[in-house]
């Protein structure tokens, strides 16, 4: 049995009236989730992205399109 998750995604700065409902498989990657979110809003993948696990932007506890935390990218 495949586990599926349904998420409500709200773009930053637009309040709670604008959102998309996205259903993904439990085996999908964060890269696949990013593409699903971008496609749902008709955005293109021309910018970097980051998933913050503690809901704080630029957190140490994150996954980014570069595959490392922001501070690790800045130190490189």
N, C-alpha and C positions, 0 to 999 in steps of 0.2 A: 504494500500500500504506500503510495506517495503522499507525503505531507505537503499541503499547500497552505500558503499564508496570504491573507488579504490585507492590504495596507491602504490607508488613506494618506495621500501625499499632498501637502500644502506648500506652494512656493513661498519662499521668504518674502515678506513685505506686502503680500496681497491679502492678508486677513484670512478668515475662515470661510469666506464665500466661494473661493476658487480652490478646487481640489480635484484630484483624480483618484479613482479606486483601482488599484493594481493587484492582481493575483499572480503570485510566483510560486514555483516549486521549492520545497525545502532543500533541494540539492543545487539550486541555482547559485551562482557566485555573486559577490557584490558588484562585479563588473556587469553581469547580466541584469542585476537590479537597476544599476545606473542607466543602462541602455533602455530598459522598460520605462523608467521615469522620464527620461529625455524624449522618448517616442510618444509617450502619453501627452506631453505638453508641446509636441511638434518642435522640440529644440534639437540642435545638432550637437555632436560630441566634439566641439572645437575648443573646449576649455577643460582644465583639470577639475577634478571633483574630489570630495572627501566625505566619508561617513564617520561622524564622531560618536563613539560609543557612550560617552557621558553627556551628550547634548551640549558640549561646549566647543565653539569654533576654535580651530587650530590647537586642539587638545593633543596631548601625548598619546591618548588612548583613541587612535583613529585608524582608518584604512583610507588611503588616498589612491588616486589613479597612478601615482608613481610607486605605490607599494610600500611606502614608509611614512613615518610621522613627519609633520612639518619641520620640527626642530632638527631632525636628522637630515632633511633636505637642505636646510639652511647651513648646517655645519659642513656639508660636503663642498 
